[in-house]
């Protein structure tokens, strides 16, 4: 059986980016990131890239899945 994403590096990249995005969101929900100034500053700098990842990873996954699923033979 063929994989939807034939490249293992792409699979790992999408998986770890998903884990990182989930961890970033979880930390923001569980902890008061503004308790320490440095942590709050880092969180503020990273929110936009992680927001883009939160919407971009599913789009990339759907694109790669569709590309593999509906491949013209």
Secondary structure, DSSP 8 states (H G I E B T S, - for coil): ---SS--HHHHHHHHHHHHHHHHHHHHHHHS-TTSSHHHHHHHHHHHHHHHHHHHHHHHHHHHHHHHHHT---
